[in-house]
Amino acid sequence: MIEDMLDKTAEKILALDEASLTALWDKYKVRIEQVGRSREWEKSVIIFFIINAVRAKNHLFNEYVLQEQREYREKKPEKKPPSPRKPNLRIIK
């Protein structure tokens, strides 16, 4: 039951735009720095870490893609321009 709820929550979070979340980062950072016993403060902490989780996930994914591209370039044989052939010419006198 709890795992299903977490799975659905993760699906909803993955649908959020990182840029929009990043725009909220400062707001929630300020809120969590003002430690309190309120439910609002607790939710602010969770939201702040969700934003960081999405940013970290995207950073890891981007690093993975870059690494794959580097490996592909290293394995890919470089295309060499065709070597010029000697023209098939004969001297005629």
N, C-alpha and C positions, 0 to 999 in steps of 0.2 A: 504494500500500500504506500509506504513512505517512498520507496524507490520509484514507483510510478509517478508520484507527485514531483519528485526531483527531476525525473526524466522529462515530464511535461514543462516544468519550470525551465530546464535547460533549453528545450526547443524554443520557448518564447524568448529567452535571452539571446539565443543565436540569431533570431530574426531581427534583433535590434541593430541599428547602424552604429558602428564604432565611433564615427565622427560626432554623432549626436551624444553618445555616452561620454566621450572625451570632453565635450563642452560642459558637462555637468561635474567633471572631476573636481575642479576647484571648489565648487559650492559644497560638495559633500566632504571634502577634506577639511574645510573650515568647520563644518558641523561636527565632525567626529573629534576635532581637537578640543571642542567644548564639552568635555566628558560630563555625562549626567546619568541620572537613573531613569530617565523617561523612555518610554517605548519608541518615541520619535528618534532619540539618539541611537537606540539599538538598530532601528531600521536604517538609519543613515550609515551606520557601520557596515551593514550587510550590502547596501547599495554601493558604497564606496568600493568594497571588495569585489562585487560583481563587475563593476566598471574595470577594475584592475585585472580581473580574471579574463575578461574579453580582450583587453589590450595585450595581456601576456599570451593568450591563445593565438591571437593574430601575429604577434611578434614571432612566436615559435613556428607558426605556419609559414610566414614569409622567409624565415631563415632556412627552413626545410626546402622551400621552392628554390631559393638561391643556391643551396648546396646541390640540389638535383641539376640545376642548370650548369654549375661549375663542372660537375662530374660528366655531364653530357658533352660539354665542350672538350674536356680532356680525352674522352673516349672517341669522339668524332674525329675521323681522319681529316686532316686539312686538305682541302681541294687545291691541288697544284695546277697552275696553268699548264695547258698541254705544251710539251716541249716542241720547239720549232723543228720541223722536219727539213731535211736538206731537200732543196728543190731538185726535181728530176730534170736536170738540164745537161745537155751535151754540147761540147764545143764542135762547131761546124766550120770547116775551112773552105 
